[in-house]
Amino acid sequence: MDHTARLVTRSCTTGWADWVHGELWLLPHLLVRRRLSLRETRAHRNGRTVPHPLPGLPASSLDLDAVAAAHPSNKVLALDGVTEARLHRGILSDRLALTMRDGSRHKLLWLAVDPAYEVLGHALAESLGGRLRRD
């Protein structure tokens, strides 16, 4: 059975110094961030970057090895490797900070007009339980 990957935002960055947007895909056991171009980033301005309902595709159609190798800011993050997650709601941008079992830390930010906070809040509460904090 193939699981669905849902595109929750196309405005995802990996920190305050990263100004180029990327797609953030939610899979049943993974988060995948795939960098977009500067041209696509500029086209987003401050508006919503994903339609309603959210786009989905078969998870098997995402080549995770290729995504990870394509750019240093791309990420493939296994949810079972998360020891702590903090989901924060902001005025202009929201963020997710992850601490992984291997000690690495990851920050994902996106425009608050996108529905990623709500979608991730529900999905991560289910998969991470008490390892998720919201503020």
Sequence and secondary structure as in RCSB ss.txt:
>XXXX:A:sequence
MDHTARLVTRSCTTGWADWVHGELWLLPHLLVRRRLSLRETRAHRNGRTVPHPLPGLPASSLDLDAVAAAHPSNK
VLALDGVTEARLHRGILSDRLALTMRDGSRHKLLWLAVDPAYEVLGHALAESLGGRLRRD
>XXXX:A:secstr
   EEEEEEEEEBSSTT  S EEEEE SSEEEEEE  HHHHHHHTTS  S SS  EEEGGGS HHHHHHH TT E
EEEGGGEEEEEEE  SSEEEEEEEETTS EEEEEEETTSTHHHHHHHHHHHHHGGGEEE 
